[in-house]
């Protein structure tokens, strides 16, 4: 254990990070491995793979994810912005590459294949986009700064390629977080109303012109309008599990539940561990979000505050969408449950976002250490 007198980078990191936030994030990550051991084996067996294929791969992804999170947490706000800009540009190029060269999966071009490795570039766009939008909004508060216009332009520049894939789940998630940043930046209510109308019009156009979107909405509103096997099976998982669940490994509905290791792992949790365990998991996500918001409120620097709010909003809204789909409160969207669902791109992206959050919410050095730590905590681009 490092002492407060420790002047090494590791010692300085340990005494400036928020350990409650680290514990909450770590608890979610550990829960993910435990729950994947329930949801992964049935899918692996259906595909003719080894029983713990997805669990073993998730562990393999978790190691670099922890390294990414740790490395990102050491960054100063200045370097968080710079790294985010590089990641955003590279990821957007890969999004366009996926549109042209990516394999078609369920009617979408969202992935790129590099030998045995498949990546989803849009996952890495999300944390980088949040940081850059927060940066632009914070700069917009200064006179004669073009930040607000840049913050407005970055949204269509990001979501139009995602709509083309199509990936409406990620589009809605990014737009929601952007709207939250817009609101906390204190911009005029008229802008909010205008943008809300544009968003509603966009949803109406998507419903009218995109059969995939229309089908999901109609099946959500009227089960008789199409195949609702996934959602019906997910709800049956919760009914079978009751309050306390059937017990680890005792689930039966999960054996026929599509995407039990990814989009519907929350339903597997309900069957095997019960509704109470699902509520506990939801509270764990809430703990990360609330702790992040508390820390963001204490930060004086607008950029760090906005970016922290944006990152925890991204984390919380994504979790809320996944759980809402599982209990049929929202139409199916193909959204992973953060750190719980199987997926290397999702895991690495979330680790990057949480690493940025830890970095931005670190306590700034006292006056005695300010000179020594200036390169580590610089606030200017």
Secondary structure, 3 states (H helix, E strand, C coil): CCCCCCCCHHHHHHCCCCHHHHHHHHHHHHHHHHHHHHHHHHHHHHCCCCCCHHHHHHHHHHHHHHHHHHHHHCCCHHHHHHHHHHHHHHHHHHHHHHHHHCCCECCECCCEEECCEEECHHHHHHHHHHHHHHHHHHHHCCCCCCHHHHHHHHHHHHHHHHHHHCCHHHHHHHHHHHHHHHHHCCCCHHHHHHHHHHHHHHHHHHHHHCHHHHHHHHHHHCHHHCCCHHHHHHHHHHHHHCCCCCCCCCCCHHHCCCCCCCCCHHHHHHHHHCHHHHHHHHHHHHHHHHHHHHHHHHCCCHHHHHHHHHHHHHHHHHHHHHHHHHCCCCCCCCCCCCCCCCCHHHHHHHHHHHHHHHHHCCCCCCHHHHHHHCCCCCCCC
